[in-house]
């Protein structure tokens, strides 16, 4: 049985209906569209949690957040919880993580053999929220309208610098696997390349910001009918 190579590309907070592959009339996503055309598209897949860390832990483990006690962005992802990276390694795969996965706790690999970048978020428990004080922000990770007001253009941000590093490290790792294949190592691989954008801050380089004009963007529809 042929074991295919697996490449997972994660784009944080990218809703599928804002891509060309899912029919958006304005968004320009040619590379995602090309991947969808020759790969697999899921039309009924849902995040297990609206928060970043719990959602990622569920994705990695295939378990409900209630089963692994991951309720907020300061919840530990326990090393005792097996992930798909563990299972793929047992099946003979070479595994790698490049980019963000928001692992909280001392285990920063969770089954990946290679991790070629650091994470962008802290691995400690500093982001424990006070759910009784919803308006208080922890290091800007409570999402409110302030992030929208701060949107605009920039030549570089901390987040775009990070995504550039994720891309470079992932490409270099894949090139190394090509070298291995040329040397006779036909082991399959799984690479997860995980980017922070389009997660806020909503700041883009000029060449991407200028792809769109304001009059192309439809405002959200409001249902003002009385109940």
Phi, psi and omega per residue, in radians:
X1 nan 2.250 3.140
X2 -1.277 2.281 3.096
X3 -1.761 1.894 -3.060
X4 -1.262 2.629 2.940
X5 -1.239 2.571 -3.065
X6 -2.165 2.219 3.032
X7 -2.177 2.088 3.107
X8 -1.923 2.129 3.101
X9 -1.924 2.072 -3.130
X10 -1.895 2.298 3.055
X11 -2.130 1.960 -2.957
X12 -1.184 2.247 3.104
X13 1.178 0.397 3.065
X14 -1.576 1.886 3.084
X15 -1.309 2.351 -3.042
X16 -1.049 -0.585 -3.078
X17 -1.276 0.024 3.007
X18 -1.841 0.580 3.033
X19 -2.261 2.722 3.087
X20 -1.113 -0.567 -3.119
X21 -1.074 -0.457 3.127
X22 -1.879 0.297 2.934
X23 1.650 0.205 3.130
X24 -1.218 2.307 -3.033
X25 -1.372 -0.233 -3.049
X26 -2.013 -0.757 -3.051
X27 -1.024 2.297 -3.131
X28 -1.776 1.797 -3.112
X29 -2.309 1.100 -3.008
X30 -1.104 -0.615 -3.097
X31 -1.280 -0.718 3.050
X32 -1.090 -0.720 3.135
X33 -1.061 -0.723 -3.126
X34 -1.177 -0.696 3.095
X35 -1.105 -0.743 -3.139
X36 -1.136 -0.620 -3.089
X37 -1.172 -0.560 -3.103
X38 -1.951 0.128 -3.137
X39 -2.167 -2.389 -3.088
X40 -2.082 2.311 3.070
X41 -2.036 2.251 3.137
X42 -1.772 2.122 -3.084
X43 -1.723 -0.109 -3.115
X44 -2.465 0.876 3.100
X45 -1.946 2.396 -3.037
X46 -2.313 2.545 3.028
X47 -1.149 2.531 3.139
X48 -1.402 -0.262 -3.133
X49 -2.680 2.576 3.073
X50 -1.341 -0.154 3.135
X51 -1.715 2.642 -2.968
X52 -1.088 -1.079 -3.020
X53 -1.076 -0.874 3.113
X54 -1.015 -0.706 -3.136
X55 -1.086 -0.723 -3.134
X56 -1.215 -0.652 3.120
X57 -1.136 -0.685 3.082
X58 -1.134 -0.707 3.111
X59 -1.074 -0.769 -3.097
X60 -1.236 -0.657 -3.004
X61 -1.700 -0.370 -3.040
X62 1.254 0.360 -3.113
X63 -2.106 2.668 3.069
X64 -1.110 2.589 -3.140
X65 -1.124 -0.449 3.085
X66 -1.213 -0.441 3.127
X67 -1.378 -0.525 -3.077
X68 -1.920 0.170 3.062
X69 0.950 0.856 3.109
X70 -2.027 1.685 -2.994
X71 -1.938 -0.319 3.134
X72 -2.619 -3.092 -3.040
X73 -1.347 0.068 3.022
X74 -2.033 0.218 3.112
X75 -1.382 2.345 3.125
X76 -1.261 2.393 2.959
X77 -1.643 1.774 -2.991
X78 -1.158 2.443 -3.126
X79 -1.157 -0.298 -3.137
X80 -1.357 -0.171 -3.136
X81 -1.508 2.054 3.142
X82 -1.242 2.617 -3.139
X83 -2.165 2.993 3.102
X84 -1.125 -0.421 3.088
X85 -1.155 -0.675 3.069
X86 -1.067 -0.825 -3.074
X87 -1.167 -0.681 3.119
X88 -1.153 -0.668 3.084
X89 -1.066 -0.736 3.097
X90 -1.094 -0.490 -3.141
X91 -1.507 0.098 3.072
X92 1.659 0.207 -3.138
X93 -1.500 2.569 2.899
X94 -1.587 2.218 -3.007
X95 -2.096 2.579 -3.103
X96 -2.607 2.474 3.000
X97 -2.050 2.171 3.011
X98 -2.092 2.003 3.072
X99 1.952 -2.810 -2.990
X100 -1.325 2.343 2.910
X101 -2.436 -0.109 3.047
X102 0.960 0.764 3.025
X103 -1.211 2.202 3.101
X104 -1.847 2.207 -3.107
X105 2.080 3.096 -3.038
X106 -1.240 -0.452 3.135
X107 -1.408 1.944 -3.118
X108 -1.895 0.239 3.107
X109 -2.119 -0.740 3.110
X110 0.870 0.830 3.053
X111 1.790 -0.349 3.093
X112 -1.219 2.309 3.083
X113 -1.251 -0.701 -3.120
X114 -2.070 2.398 2.930
X115 -2.267 1.928 -2.900
X116 -1.718 0.003 2.986
X117 -2.400 2.826 2.932
X118 -1.377 3.030 3.055
X119 -1.503 2.873 3.130
X120 -1.651 -0.262 -3.088
X121 -2.023 2.750 -3.111
X122 -1.167 2.587 -3.138
X123 -1.705 0.019 -3.140
X124 -1.578 -2.842 -3.048
X125 -1.853 0.490 -3.046
X126 -1.236 -0.338 -3.058
X127 -1.724 0.591 3.042
X128 -1.270 2.054 -3.053
X129 -1.446 2.726 2.957
X130 -1.792 1.744 -3.046
X131 -1.224 -0.151 3.051
X132 -1.503 -0.139 -3.137
X133 -2.250 1.194 -3.008
X134 -1.138 -0.405 -3.108
X135 -1.472 -0.197 3.107
X136 -1.494 2.336 -3.049
X137 -1.809 2.508 3.059
X138 -1.855 1.818 3.081
X139 0.889 0.633 3.062
X140 1.186 0.349 3.120
X141 -1.669 -0.113 2.884
X142 -1.294 2.211 -3.032
X143 -1.601 1.936 3.066
X144 -2.300 -2.987 -3.035
X145 -1.197 -0.269 -3.131
X146 -1.062 -0.639 3.125
X147 -1.148 -0.552 3.088
X148 -1.246 -0.717 3.132
X149 -1.117 -0.462 -3.110
X150 -1.593 0.098 -3.081
X151 -1.227 2.729 3.134
X152 2.791 -2.756 -3.096
X153 -1.811 2.633 3.017
X154 -2.752 2.554 3.085
X155 -1.149 -0.667 3.120
X156 -2.733 2.601 2.991
X157 -2.331 2.954 3.067
X158 -0.976 -0.682 -3.076
X159 -1.267 -0.725 3.118
X160 -1.196 -0.608 3.050
X161 -1.052 -0.742 -3.141
X162 -1.115 -0.798 -3.129
X163 -1.107 -0.640 3.064
X164 -1.060 -0.708 3.115
X165 -1.147 -0.722 3.121
X166 -1.038 -0.800 -3.136
X167 -1.095 -0.819 -3.107
X168 -1.070 -0.808 -3.104
X169 -1.147 -0.668 3.130
X170 -1.157 -0.771 3.133
X171 -1.097 -0.737 -3.140
X172 -1.110 -0.713 3.133
X173 -1.119 -0.713 3.121
X174 -1.156 -0.661 3.085
X175 -1.090 -0.697 3.090
X176 -1.090 -0.630 3.101
X177 -1.181 -0.578 3.049
X178 -1.129 -0.673 3.074
X179 -1.112 -0.723 3.095
X180 -1.043 -0.756 -3.132
X181 -1.084 -0.701 3.107
X182 -1.134 -0.451 3.127
X183 -1.568 0.061 3.056
X184 1.806 0.012 3.117
X185 -1.578 1.874 -3.078
X186 -1.728 0.330 -3.130
X187 -1.061 2.395 3.080
X188 -1.268 2.835 -3.126
X189 -2.357 2.783 2.993
X190 -2.285 2.100 3.094
X191 -2.020 2.255 2.984
X192 -1.915 2.016 3.075
X193 -1.896 1.992 -2.959
X194 -2.115 2.028 -3.061
X195 -1.807 2.658 3.140
X196 -1.420 -0.644 -3.113
X197 -1.395 2.630 0.219
X198 -1.511 0.381 2.973
X199 -0.895 2.572 3.091
X200 -1.104 2.681 0.192
X201 -1.278 2.473 -3.076
X202 -1.458 1.230 -3.097
X203 -2.180 2.277 -3.089
X204 -2.219 2.693 3.023
X205 -1.157 2.628 -3.052
X206 -0.926 -0.664 -3.087
X207 -1.154 -0.444 3.098
X208 -1.563 -0.702 3.115
X209 -1.046 -0.679 -3.054
X210 -1.419 0.015 3.048
X211 -1.172 -0.349 -3.022
X212 -2.231 2.593 3.025
X213 -1.857 2.718 -3.070
X214 -1.033 -0.639 -3.062
X215 -1.301 -0.158 3.051
X216 -1.396 -0.366 -3.005
X217 -1.585 2.053 3.116
X218 -1.343 2.404 3.055
X219 -1.306 2.626 3.121
X220 -1.038 2.447 3.119
X221 -1.334 2.432 3.128
X222 -2.008 2.314 3.079
X223 -1.696 1.777 -3.073
X224 -1.724 0.235 3.137
X225 -1.196 2.410 3.103
X226 -1.181 2.511 3.133
X227 -1.318 nan nan
